[in-house]
Amino acid sequence: MLIVTTPTIEGKEIEEYYGLVTGDSLLGANLYKDMFSGVRDVVGGRTSKYEEELKNARKLALEVMEKKAAQKGANAIIGTRVAYHNLGGTMGNTIMVTMSGTAVSLKE
C-alpha cells in the first residue's frame, strides 16, 4: 500500500475516497527507563531506548492505519500525519502516537 503525506500522488488518479483512517499506539515509559533517560540527559548523549520505543510505536500505529484502509478497499493513504501526545502519569509518562490519513483507491 502506498502511504504518502501529500494530498495527491503525481501521475496517479484517485478513483475513490474512503475517508479518514487512523492508527494509535501507546508507549508506556516505566520508572527505570525514566531514571536512565534522566541520567543520560544530564551527562549528555541520546536516549536510544526511547528512540527505539518511539520507532516501534510509530510502526504499530502505521500498521493499524494501513489495515483499516485495506479493510475499506483502499490501495493508498494520502495526507498522512503523525502526532505525539504525552498522557502523563505518576510512574512516568505514557506517550500516544497517532497517525491519520485519507484512504483512497488509485486507478491502476
Phi, psi and omega in degrees: 000135178275126180233120184227160178270347182278158181280348177219169177235116183304130178083000180240142177254132178278124183271320182208143176256131179255350177102187185292136170232145182225160173216133180236151177212136179256138178239109178268122179262119182275173185302318183294319178295321178299315180295315180298318179297319179298319178295316180297321180294325181289316183270356179095166180105180183252151178265078188298331179296316177297317180300318179295318180295319177297319178301315179295320179295319177297317180299316180296315179299320178295317179298319179297314180298316180298319179297317179297320179295316180298322179296334178276350181098010181281154172239009177201160174229126180248163177062034184290136179227151176236139179224149179241135181231127177270114183270354177071188180149161183278333181257023183128183183260152170244127181249132176253129175256125180239131174241142179215154179189179180254122179282131180220164170248128177265143174292136180283000000 
